[in-house]
């Protein structure tokens, strides 16, 4: 038997951790024609499973290591787990967090008596500083996932699931993946005790380091990661966690932002609790897996891994959940610029469907471009709506899955200004901290005029910004080199048709 099973069975997590319930999700089960059980790690004292691994590791340090104190780098859940564990055991704790970490998370860590050091714009920079500080102070480093005792602490969840489902025949357990500690612990236990139960991981499409590593059979490091599901936003997984994933995990499912938002909403309707984006990954994965494999009458377990949600993200989640539920579609349509054109469009295309969004701006004397949202059953009715548009003689595009449109352009439809020349569009991630914009602008040449600017806060470490610049063709290479130098993540959107049509 794998040594991990022994470590799980002898773990010390229950000195501080409570056994969380396995909640029957009535609405989800009915909707998916399967039995859906939610493992409620969002109900832990720190609202996350991370307390299990942190406490299991810290409680088993030597007396000498405990006297030195502990240190870790984290932007949220691991930080709170380490801080509370250290407080419980009377140990000094230092937590290095990015300077962009929302105040609610920083204050939560401070409440447990830990010393917080704010450093860097992101987790990678905070982690690098943490390594330096560890050497300088001789504090004991507590890894977020790449440690056997940490993995074993997380694996106690699997032991609880087995105890709580003695009369159930569990078909599959779905587990969110960041660095891989949670799924490594759970899969190691399940596959050694009940190998017939599937263990399936879930990652965001833009933070899929474990998925790519599993496919390649070796560690793959991402150039950048998505920022929405910040609890699983890691560029690289651990060596030990990858080894166990390759050995024990059956599959990994990828989900997008809209599917995550839809699952946050689904969990809320069944529990009246709001989980964080990473906490909804497992449910999003189950929805997709059941649909693609046409499964009925099976029992699925989803790990609700955490509920440390920033309040200012709720509007974004609500907005995107509708698309994630596939109950709304967005279209870009060219219509004649003449009186009665929109009425004709509604009569021949919209018909009995509800218009959920409409944006229009006069473009020229001949044509107008509109962005229109329709409340429809996307999978059943999208092709019908597109056919109506084609039959009515409209040039139309389905832009439901265009991230640039959903994050920016739907709020700023206006058409290209006749005053803008040599215009290029870039999509940036700006650190959410004072001075970030000024730092960016101070590096720009004075003759590079900003022709468009749209910013939207999502409640994370970074904000998304769409900027248009007037830059002479011969200076664009210089501009791109400058962007690399100041080290802001960006994507050139100049040839994105949505930009060309609307802004």
C-alpha positions in Angstrom: 0.0 0.0 0.0 1.2 3.5 -0.8 2.9 5.3 2.1 0.6 8.2 1.5 -2.3 6.2 2.7 -0.5 5.6 6.0 0.3 9.3 6.3 -3.4 10.1 5.7 -4.6 7.6 8.3 -2.1 8.9 10.9 -2.5 12.6 10.2 -3.2 15.1 12.9 -5.6 17.4 11.1 -8.5 16.7 13.5 -6.8 18.7 16.3 -8.0 21.8 14.4 -10.1 20.7 11.4 -13.7 19.6 11.4 -15.1 16.8 9.3 -17.1 18.7 6.6 -20.5 17.5 5.4 -21.2 15.8 2.1 -24.3 17.8 1.0 -26.8 16.4 -1.5 -27.3 19.0 -4.2 -31.0 18.7 -5.0 -31.2 21.1 -7.9 -28.0 20.1 -9.6 -28.9 16.4 -9.3 -32.3 17.0 -10.9 -30.9 19.1 -13.6 -28.0 16.7 -14.5 -30.0 13.4 -14.0 -27.3 12.1 -11.6 -26.7 12.3 -7.9 -24.4 15.2 -7.1 -22.8 15.4 -3.6 -20.8 18.5 -2.5 -17.9 18.0 -0.2 -18.2 21.3 1.8 -14.6 22.4 2.4 -16.0 26.0 2.0 -17.3 25.4 5.6 -13.9 25.1 7.2 -12.8 27.7 9.7 -10.7 29.5 7.1 -13.2 28.8 4.4 -10.8 26.5 2.5 -9.3 23.0 2.6 -5.8 24.4 2.9 -6.0 24.3 6.7 -5.7 20.5 6.5 -2.3 20.4 4.8 -0.9 23.3 6.6 -1.7 22.0 10.0 -0.7 18.5 9.3 2.8 19.7 8.2 3.3 22.3 10.9 2.1 20.1 13.8 4.7 17.4 12.8 7.7 19.8 12.7 10.5 19.1 15.1 10.7 21.2 18.2 13.7 23.0 16.8 11.8 23.8 13.6 8.9 25.1 15.6 11.1 27.3 17.7 12.4 28.9 14.5 8.9 29.8 13.3 7.4 29.2 9.9 7.1 31.1 6.6 5.2 30.8 3.4 4.2 32.7 0.3 0.6 32.9 -0.6 -2.1 35.2 -1.9 -4.9 33.7 0.1 -6.0 30.3 1.3 -2.6 28.7 2.1 -1.7 31.9 3.9 -4.7 31.6 6.2 -4.1 27.9 6.8 -0.5 28.5 7.8 -1.4 31.5 10.0 -4.1 29.8 11.9 -2.1 26.6 12.3 0.9 28.6 13.7 -1.4 30.5 16.1 -3.0 27.3 17.4 0.5 25.8 18.0 2.0 29.0 19.5 4.5 29.3 16.6 5.7 32.5 14.9 4.5 32.9 11.3 5.6 35.2 8.5 3.4 35.3 5.4 4.7 36.9 2.2 1.8 38.1 0.0 1.8 40.1 -3.2 1.3 43.8 -2.7 -1.8 43.5 -5.0 -3.6 41.1 -2.5 -7.1 42.4 -1.6 -7.2 43.9 1.9 -9.8 41.3 3.0 -7.3 38.5 2.6 -4.4 40.4 4.2 -6.6 41.3 7.2 -7.7 37.7 7.6 -4.1 36.6 7.9 -3.2 39.3 10.3 -6.2 38.4 12.5 -4.5 35.1 13.2 -1.4 36.9 14.5 0.9 36.3 11.6 3.4 38.9 10.3 2.5 39.9 6.8 5.1 41.0 4.3 3.8 42.6 1.1 6.1 42.2 -1.8 5.7 42.0 -5.6 2.8 42.4 -8.0 2.0 38.7 -8.2 2.5 35.3 -6.5 5.7 34.5 -8.4 7.4 37.7 -7.2 6.2 37.1 -3.6 7.4 33.5 -3.8 10.8 34.5 -5.0 11.1 37.0 -2.1 9.9 34.4 0.3 12.8 32.1 -0.7 15.3 34.9 0.0 13.7 35.7 3.3 13.7 32.1 4.3 17.5 31.9 3.9 18.0 35.2 5.7 15.8 34.3 8.7 16.2 30.5 8.9 12.4 30.2 9.3 10.9 26.8 8.3 9.3 27.0 4.9 5.8 25.5 4.5 5.2 24.5 0.9 1.6 25.0 -0.5 1.5 21.6 -2.2 5.0 20.1 -2.9 5.3 18.2 0.4 4.1 14.7 1.5 2.6 15.8 4.8 0.8 18.7 3.1 -0.6 16.3 0.5 -1.6 13.8 3.2 -3.5 16.5 5.1 -5.5 17.3 2.0 -6.0 13.6 1.4 -8.0 13.2 4.6 -10.9 14.6 2.6 -10.9 11.3 0.6 -11.0 9.3 3.8 -14.0 11.3 5.0 -15.8 10.8 1.6 -15.4 7.1 1.9 -16.8 7.1 5.5 -19.7 9.3 4.5 -20.7 7.2 1.5 -20.8 3.7 3.0 -24.2 3.1 1.3 -23.3 4.9 -1.8 -21.6 3.7 -5.0 -19.5 6.7 -5.9 -18.8 6.8 -9.7 -16.3 9.7 -9.7 -14.8 12.4 -7.5 -14.0 15.7 -9.2 -11.1 17.7 -7.7 -9.9 21.3 -8.5 -6.2 21.5 -9.4 -3.8 24.3 -8.8 -0.3 23.0 -7.8 -1.7 19.5 -7.4 -1.5 18.8 -3.7 -5.2 18.3 -3.2 -5.7 15.9 -6.0 -2.5 14.0 -5.3 -3.6 13.3 -1.7 -7.2 12.4 -2.7 -6.2 10.2 -5.6 -3.5 8.4 -3.6 -6.0 7.3 -1.0 -8.9 6.5 -3.3 -7.0 4.4 -5.8 -5.3 2.4 -3.1 -8.7 1.7 -1.3 -11.4 1.8 -4.0 -9.6 1.8 -7.4 -12.9 1.5 -9.3 -13.8 5.1 -8.3 -12.7 7.6 -10.9 -10.7 10.6 -9.7 -10.9 13.4 -12.2 -9.2 16.8 -12.0 -10.6 20.1 -13.2 -8.6 23.2 -14.3 -9.4 26.5 -16.0 -8.5 26.6 -19.7 -6.1 29.4 -19.0 -4.4 27.8 -15.9 -3.9 24.3 -17.2 -0.4 23.4 -16.1 -1.3 20.0 -14.8 -3.4 19.1 -17.9 -0.5 19.9 -20.2 2.0 18.2 -17.9 -0.2 15.1 -17.8 -0.5 15.0 -21.6 3.3 15.5 -22.0 4.2 13.1 -19.3 6.6 15.7 -17.8 6.3 19.1 -16.2 5.1 21.9 -18.5 5.6 25.5 -17.2 3.1 28.1 -18.4 4.2 31.5 -19.7 1.2 33.1 -18.0 -1.9 32.1 -16.1 -5.5 33.2 -16.0 -6.4 35.5 -13.1 -10.1 34.8 -12.5 -9.7 31.5 -10.5 -6.8 32.9 -8.5 -6.9 30.0 -6.0 -5.5 27.7 -8.8 -3.5 30.2 -10.8 -0.1 28.5 -10.8 2.5 28.5 -13.6 3.9 25.1 -12.7 2.9 22.1 -10.6 5.0 20.2 -8.2 7.3 17.2 -9.2 5.7 15.0 -6.5 2.2 16.1 -7.3 2.7 15.4 -11.0 4.1 12.0 -10.3 1.0 11.0 -8.3 -1.3 12.6 -10.8 0.3 10.5 -13.6 0.0 7.4 -11.5 -3.5 7.8 -10.0 -5.7 10.4 -11.8 -8.0 9.2 -14.5 -8.5 12.4 -16.4 -8.5 16.2 -16.3 -11.3 18.4 -17.5 -10.9 22.0 -18.6 -13.5 24.7 -18.0 -13.8 28.3 -19.0 -14.7 31.4 -17.0 -18.4 31.4 -18.0 -18.7 27.7 -16.9 -17.1 28.6 -13.5 -19.5 31.5 -13.0 -22.5 29.3 -13.9 -21.3 26.7 -11.3 -20.9 29.3 -8.6 -24.6 30.2 -9.2 -25.6 26.5 -9.2 -23.9 25.9 -5.9 -25.5 29.0 -4.4 -29.0 27.7 -5.3 -28.3 24.4 -3.6 -26.4 25.6 -0.5 -27.1 29.4 -0.2 -23.3 29.8 0.1 -21.1 31.6 -2.4 -17.9 29.7 -3.3 -14.8 31.3 -4.8 -14.0 30.6 -8.5 -11.6 27.8 -7.7 -14.2 26.3 -5.3 -16.7 25.9 -8.2 -14.2 24.1 -10.6 -15.3 20.6 -9.6 -19.0 21.3 -10.2 -18.2 22.9 -13.6 -16.1 19.8 -14.5 -19.0 17.5 -13.5 -21.5 19.4 -15.6 -19.2 19.2 -18.7 -18.2 15.5 -18.1 -21.9 14.4 -17.7 -22.9 16.2 -20.9 -20.1 15.0 -23.0 -20.3 11.4 -21.9 -24.1 11.3 -21.7 -24.1 9.7 -18.2 -27.2 9.1 -16.1 -28.0 7.7 -12.6 -24.5 7.8 -11.2 -23.1 9.4 -8.0 -20.6 12.2 -8.4 -18.7 14.0 -5.6 -17.5 17.6 -6.1 -14.9 19.1 -3.8 -16.1 22.6 -3.0 -12.6 23.7 -2.1 -13.1 27.2 -0.8 -15.3 30.3 -0.3 -12.8 33.2 0.0 -14.6 35.3 -2.6 -14.0 39.0 -3.0 -17.3 40.8 -2.8 -16.5 43.0 -5.8 -16.4 40.0 -8.1 -20.1 39.2 -7.6 -21.4 41.5 -10.3 -19.0 40.0 -12.8 -19.9 36.4 -11.7 -23.7 37.2 -12.1 -23.2 38.7 -15.5 -21.1 35.8 -16.9 -23.2 33.0 -15.3 -25.9 33.6 -17.8 -23.6 32.8 -20.7 -22.1 29.9 -18.7 -25.6 28.5 -18.4 -25.9 28.8 -22.2 -29.0 31.0 -21.8 -27.6 34.0 -23.6 -25.9 34.7 -26.9 -24.0 37.7 -28.2 -23.9 38.8 -31.8 -22.2 41.4 -33.9 -24.5 42.5 -36.8 -24.2 45.0 -39.6 -27.5 46.7 -40.4 -28.4 49.5 -42.8 -28.0 53.1 -41.4 -31.6 54.2 -42.0 -34.8 54.8 -40.0 -36.7 51.7 -39.0 -33.7 49.4 -39.5 -33.7 48.1 -35.9 -37.5 47.6 -36.0 -37.0 45.5 -39.1 -34.2 43.5 -37.4 -36.4 42.8 -34.4 -39.3 41.7 -36.6 -37.3 39.3 -38.8 -34.6 38.1 -36.4 -35.5 38.7 -32.7 -39.1 37.8 -33.1 -40.3 36.2 -29.8 -36.8 36.2 -28.2 -36.0 38.6 -25.3 -33.2 41.2 -26.1 -30.9 41.1 -23.1 -28.4 43.7 -24.4 -28.2 46.2 -27.2 -25.4 48.6 -28.1 -25.4 50.8 -31.2 -23.4 53.7 -32.6 -23.7 55.4 -35.9 -20.6 54.4 -38.0 -21.2 56.0 -41.4 -24.1 57.1 -43.6 -24.5 53.6 -45.1 -23.9 51.0 -42.4 -24.3 50.6 -38.6 -22.9 47.9 -36.4 -24.8 46.7 -33.4 -23.9 44.4 -30.5 -27.0 42.5 -29.5 -27.6 39.9 -26.7 -30.5 37.5 -26.9 -31.9 35.3 -24.1 -32.0 31.9 -25.8 -31.2 28.3 -25.3 -27.8 28.7 -26.9 -27.2 25.1 -27.9 -30.7 24.6 -29.4 -31.4 28.0 -30.9 -28.1 29.7 -31.8 -27.9 28.1 -35.3 -31.6 29.1 -35.9 -30.9 32.7 -35.0 -27.8 32.9 -37.2 -29.9 31.5 -40.1 -32.6 34.1 -39.6 -29.9 36.8 -39.8 -28.5 35.3 -43.0 -31.9 34.9 -44.6 -32.7 38.5 -43.7 -29.5 39.6 -45.5 -27.5 40.7 -42.5 -23.7 40.2 -42.0 -23.6 38.6 -38.5 -21.1 37.0 -36.2 -21.6 34.9 -33.1 -19.3 36.6 -30.5 -20.6 34.8 -27.4 -17.2 33.3 -26.6 -15.1 36.3 -27.5 -13.4 37.4 -24.2 -12.5 40.8 -25.5 -16.1 41.6 -26.2 -17.3 40.3 -22.9 -14.7 42.1 -20.8 -14.6 45.4 -22.7 -16.3 46.1 -26.0 -19.9 45.3 -24.8 -19.5 48.4 -22.6 -18.0 50.8 -25.1 -19.5 50.3 -28.5 -18.9 53.5 -30.5 -17.3 52.9 -33.8 -13.8 54.0 -34.9 -13.2 57.7 -34.6 -12.4 59.6 -37.8 -9.8 61.5 -35.8 -7.7 58.3 -34.9 -4.8 57.4 -37.2 -2.3 54.5 -37.1 -4.4 53.0 -34.4 -3.4 49.7 -32.6 -5.2 48.0 -29.8 -3.7 46.1 -26.9 -5.2 44.1 -24.0 -3.3 44.4 -20.7 -3.3 43.1 -17.2 -2.5 45.9 -14.8 -1.6 45.2 -11.1 -4.3 46.4 -8.8 -2.2 48.9 -6.9 -1.7 52.6 -6.8 0.7 54.0 -9.4 0.4 51.0 -11.8 -1.1 53.2 -14.6 1.3 56.0 -14.0 4.2 53.6 -14.2 3.0 52.3 -17.5 2.4 55.8 -19.0 5.7 57.2 -17.9 7.4 54.7 -20.2 5.5 55.8 -23.3 6.9 58.2 -25.8 5.1 61.5 -25.9 4.1 61.1 -29.6 2.3 57.8 -28.8 -1.2 59.1 -28.2 -3.8 57.1 -26.4 -6.9 57.0 -28.6 -9.0 54.6 -26.5 -9.0 53.4 -22.9 -11.3 51.0 -21.1 -10.6 49.5 -17.6 -12.7 47.0 -15.7 -12.0 45.8 -12.1 -12.7 42.1 -11.4 -11.7 42.0 -7.8 -8.5 40.1 -8.2 -4.8 41.0 -8.2 -5.0 42.4 -11.7 -7.4 44.5 -13.7 -8.0 44.2 -17.4 -7.4 47.2 -19.6 -8.1 47.7 -23.3 -6.0 50.6 -24.8 -5.8 52.0 -28.3 -2.7 53.9 -29.3 -1.8 56.0 -32.3 1.6 54.7 -33.2 3.4 55.2 -36.6 4.0 51.9 -38.3 7.8 52.4 -38.2 7.7 52.7 -34.4 5.6 49.6 -33.6 8.5 47.3 -33.1 10.0 49.8 -30.6 6.6 49.9 -28.8 6.5 46.0 -28.5 10.0 45.9 -27.1 9.1 48.5 -24.5 6.1 46.4 -23.5 8.4 43.4 -22.9 10.8 45.6 -20.8 8.1 46.9 -18.4 6.8 43.3 -18.0 3.1 43.8 -18.2 1.2 40.9 -19.7 -0.4 42.0 -23.0 -2.1 40.8 -26.2 -2.2 42.7 -29.4 -5.8 42.9 -30.6 -5.4 45.1 -33.6 -6.7 42.5 -36.0 -9.5 41.3 -33.7 -12.6 41.7 -35.8 -14.6 42.9 -32.7 -12.2 45.8 -32.3 -12.4 46.7 -36.0 -16.1 46.7 -35.9 -16.9 48.5 -32.7 -14.1 50.6 -31.4 
